[in-house]
Amino acid sequence: MQPAIDLQPDVNGNYGPYGGQYLPPHLKAIMDDIGRAYLSIRDTQAYRSELNDLYTHYVGRPSPIYLAKRLSAHCGGARIWFKREDLNHTGAHKINHCLGEALLARHMGKTKVLAETGAGQHGVALATACALVGLPCEIHMGEIDVAKEHPNVTKMKILGAKVVSVDRGTKTLKDAVDSAFDEYLRDPEHFFYAIGSVVGPHPFPMMVAEFQSIVGHEAREQFPQQAGKLPDVVAACVGGGSNAMGIFSGFINDPGVRLVGVEPSGVGRETGQHAATLTYGKPGTLHGFHSYLLQEVKEGEPDPVYSIASGLDYPGVGPQHAYLKDLGRAEYYAVDDAACLEAFMTLSRTEGLIPALESAHAVAWAMQNAAKLGKEADILVNLSGRGDKDADFVAAKLGL
């Protein structure tokens, strides 16, 4: 029998050789303080009760599982199901960890919450959570993404967040992370950097994964009730990897369930315009943690990356995913822009569900593989976000 996989980090925040804290001593001490504060309240009745109450009455959890009958018939093979994280308040899975981080920041007496965002879903969710708990919020976003995802920028401003447009480097997610971290370094004692995925130094990969694990735990209970069995495949898009880690967590120790992460191959590896870290990258260190990293151009330096989905254009990936890849427990594949757009439109027109471009990568993989898996198979896709933010961009790109 395959031994159980424990995705808790060791005392240094490592998952096998990945993760950790690659930081100067004063920042390591602050990260350790955050870790201790989190562990001290994580399992207390007061914290869990408040968070669970918000999940139920504010976010709208549990999110349902939906069988996409027309899409499945269109693909001519496996039944395709969706975990409907797009139905959450703010429209994506990001609210799950933003509420947890905002409550932690308030508990620690922080005076401002900082974050980066790509597609803007993390920014909107964090601005929402900060409005709820009464903390100032500052969101850094690449200039290109500000223009591309303007509906989310407007929402962040309405919610009271300060939005900083970052015009350096590639003007996308990696540069937004750099900019937000620079601001954080001005006063790390009083500011709280609410990282938006399972990336960064320990304890953030652990914390975000634990907040997102509610997705997998719900799905593991819901799916057999509706299908009479476990899914054959659980699929999710992967940039930093939070939504994938969330849904994978419920099925890690079900060896009959394939775990599939879907990365963006953009316009192709040969062009350099992609962000398929686990497909083409190799181990390296970025933003205070060790994981797979796209660094082909110059050893030790992250490559410029690209994805049609702003939330996936990051050159690294969460250490849990790197560990699962090396263990062989999860598989990672890449889907290009054309297939992503096809999935976006097909899902919209067969099911009346407009997905986020990020999520559409996982939908595309399911569409490509449904016939190969056969009619008796079931694919559960984490529909991690809705496509309101992408509708104008896609309409313009396709000339609708």
N, C-alpha and C positions, 0 to 999 in steps of 0.2 A: 504493500500500500504506500502511496506517495505521502511523505511526511507533510504535516501541516505547515503552511507558510505563515510566519509571523511578521507582519509589516510594521511592527513597532521598532523605532530606531534604538540603537544601543545608547549608552550614557553620553556618548559624544555626538549623538545625532546622526549616526551613520546607518545606512542600509547597505550592508556588505561594504564595498569600497566607495560608495557614493553618499553624498550629503555632507554632513559636518558643518564646521564653522571656519571659514578661511577669512579671518578678520583680524584687524589690529586689536591689542588687548582691551582697550577701553570700550570698543564696540562689542567685543565678545562678552564683556561683563554685563553690558546692557541687554544683549540677547539672552544671556543666562537669567537675568532678572525677569524678563518677559516669560521665559520658560517656567521659572519657579512660580510666577504669579498665575500662569495658566494652570499648571498642575495643582496649585493650591485651591483653585475654585472649580476646576473642571467637573468634578463629581459631587460637588456640594448640592444639597437639595435646592437652595435658593437660586443658584446659577442655572441648574438644569431646568427647574420649574419655569424660570423667566424665559429661557431660550425656547423651551418646548411650547410654552404658551404662545410666543411670537410665531413659531413655525406653524402652529395650528390656526390661530386667529388673525395673524397679520400676513403671513406668506401664503397660507391656503394649503398647507400640507395635510395629508399625504397627496402628492401629485399622482394622477391616475396612470394606468398602463392602457394603451389603446392599440387594437389590432387594425392595421391599415389594409383593409380588404381590397380596395381598388388598386392601390399601389402594388400589393402582393400579386394580384391577378395580372397587372401590367408587366411585372417582371417574370412571371411564369415559373415560379419555383417556390422557395421557402416562404413561409408566412413572416411578414415584417411587422414588428410591434414597436411602439414608441413609449418610452418613459417620458411623461409630459412635463419636463422641467420648464418648458416654455410657458406653462400656465402659472408659474409662481409670480407673486407680486414683483414688479420690475422686469419680468419677462425672461428670466434666465436662472441658472443654478447659482449664480454669484451671490445672491442674497443669503444663501445658506451660511457661508462663512463670513460675510460682511457683518451680519448681526452678531455672530460670536465674537468677532474682532472688536466691534464697537463696544460691546458690553465689557470686554476685557480692558479696553483703553479707559473706559469710564471707571472701572474698578481700580485701575492703577493710578488714577488722578491725572492722566495726561491732559494737556491743554489744546492739542491740535492733532488731527488724524490726517496723514498723508498717504497718497497712493499713486500708482501709475495705472493707466488703462490703455488698451489697444482699440477694441471695438466700442468701448464705452460702457459695456454692460457692468463691469466691475465698478467703474466710476459712478454710474447711476445707483447701483446697489449700495455702495458705500456712502454716497451722499444721502441716500434714503435712510440708512441706518444711523448716520450721524445726526440727521435732523430728528430722528426718533429719540436718541439718547441725549441730545443737546450739546454736541461737540462741534467745533469748527472743523471744516473739511477742505482739503486742498488736493486737487486732482491734476496730475501731469499727463499730457497726451501729445503725441507727435503731431506736427503741423498737418501732415498728410491725412492722418486719421481724423483730426478735427474737421477738415473739409469733407471727408468721405462719410463720417458718421455724425453729421450735424444734428440730427434729431436727438441723439443722446447728449450732445454738448448742451443743447437747449434745456433738456431735463435737469442736468446737473446744476445749471445756473438757477433754474426755478427753485430747486431744492436747497439753494443757499451755498453751494460749493464754489470755491474759487477754482477756475479752470486755467491752467498754465499751458499755453501752446508752445511746444518744444521744436525749435527750428534748427537744431544741430544734427550732424550725422545723417542718417537715413530718414530722420523726421518721423520715425514710427515707434513701435513698442519698446525696443531695446533702449532707444535714446530717452524715451519717457521714464524708463526705470532709472537710468543714470541721473536724469534731472531731478527726479523725486528723491533719490538717495542723497544727492548733493544738498537739497533743502533739509532733509532729515539730519544730516551731519551738523547743521547749524545749531541744533539743540536736541540731541537724542535723549537727554534726560527727561524732557517735557513733551516731546513730540512722539507720536506712535505711527510707525510705518506699517500700514495694513496691506501686506503683500497679497496680490490678487490671484495667486495660484499655488501649486505645491512646489514652489521654487524658493530660492533664497537660503540664507543660513538657518540652521536649527534655532528655534523650534518651529519655524513657519511651515515647512513641508508637513511636519507632523500635525500641527494645529489645523491647517486648511484641509488636510485629508480627513481628519476626524470630524470636522464640521460637515464635510461633504459626504461622509459615509452614510448619512441618513438616506441618501438616494439609493445606494445599494441595498441597505437593510430593508427599505420599503419594497424594492423590486423583488428581492429574494422571497419575501412573504407573498406579494401580490401575484407573481407570475404563475406559480402552480395552481393558485385558486382559479385563475382564468383559463389556463392552457392545460391543466392537469399534469404538467411536467415542468422541469426546468428548461430554460432556453438552451439551444445548442450553441449559440454564439451570442455574446454580449459585445456590442461595438460602440465606440465613442470617438469623437475627434480628440486630437492631442496637439496642443501648443505647449503651454506649460504643463498641462495635464490634470487640472483639478476636477473637471466633470468626469473624465475617464476614471480617475482614481476613486471618485465617489461611487460610481456604479460598479466598478470592478470589485470594490471592497466586499460587496455582498456575495460574491461568487468565487473569491480567491481559492477557497478550499473545496470547491466542487470540480473535481478533475475532468468531468464530462462536459464542462462548459468552457468553450474557447473564449478567451479574452482578446479582443482585437482593437488596437488603437490605430486611428487613421490620421496621418499627417498630411500637410499640404506640399505637393510637389510643384505647385505654382505653374510656371511655363516650362519647366524641365530642368533637370540637373545640369545639362550641358550649358544652359544659359546662366547658371548661378542664381536664378531667380526662383528660389524655393525656400522652404523652412522645414524640411524633413530631417529633423535632428537625429532621431533614432535609426532612420533608414540610411543616412549617409554620413553621420557624424562619428566622433570618437571621443573618448573620455578627456575632459578638460575642466577648468575651474572658471566660474563666472559668477559675479554678484554674490560672493561669499559662500558658494557651495560647489561641490564636485559632482559632475554628471556627464552625460553625453553632451557634446558641444560641436556646432558647425565651425570648423577652424581650418579649412583646407587651404586658404590663401596664405595665412601666416600662422605658424604654430603658436598656440597660446593666446591668439587674438580672435575674438568671435567674428565670423563672416557677416557681411551685410546680408540680410534675409528678406524674403518677400512672400506674401500670400495675398490672394484676393480677399481673404478673411482677415481683417485687422487684428483680431484676437489671437491669431495663430502665428503671427510673424515674429517669433522669438527664437534666438539661436541656441537656446538650451532647453532642458526638459527636467521635470521633477525627478529627484533621485530614486523615488519608488519605482518609476517606470524603467529607469536604467537597470535597476536591480531585477525587476520582473523580466525584462528582456534577456539579461544574462542567465537567469534561471530557466528560461524557456517557457515560463508560465504564461506570458502574454506575447502576442504577435503584433508587429507594427508594419503597416503598409502606407503607401503614399498615393494620393489622389490629386489629379491636376485641376486647374481652374475650369477647364471646359466641362469635365465631369461634374464638378461642384455646381456649376451654373445649370447644367442639365437636371441634376437632382433637385436643385432649388425650384425650378419651374415645374418639374414633373410632380413633385410632392404637392406643390401649391394647387395644381390643376387636377390631380386625382383625388386628393383628400381635403382640399380646402385648408391646408396647413402651410403657412409661409414660414420656412425655417430660417434661422440665422445662417449666414454663409459658413460660419464655423461648423455648425451642426450638419450642414448640407454635405460636408466631406464624408461624414460617417454614413449618411443616407446614400451617398453615391457608392460607397463600398458595398453596402447591403444590396443595392440595385444590381451592381456588377456581379455579385456572387450568389444571388438568390437561386438562379437556375442551376448553378453548379451543385448547390447543397441539396436540392430536391424538395418536393412538395411536403415531405414529412418533417422537414426541419423548421426550426423557429429561430429567427434573429431578433434580438431585443436591442434597439438602438436608443441611446440616450439623446433625446431631442433637447439639447441643453439650452437652447434659446430660440426666441421667435425672431422673425425677420423684419420687424418694423423699421429698424435702424438701417437695413440694407435695401429696402424696397426702391427708393429713388435711385440709388447707385446702380442696381441691377437693371431697372427700367431704362436708364440712360445708356448703359453698356450694351443692352440688347436692342435698343431702339424701339422700345414698346410704346 
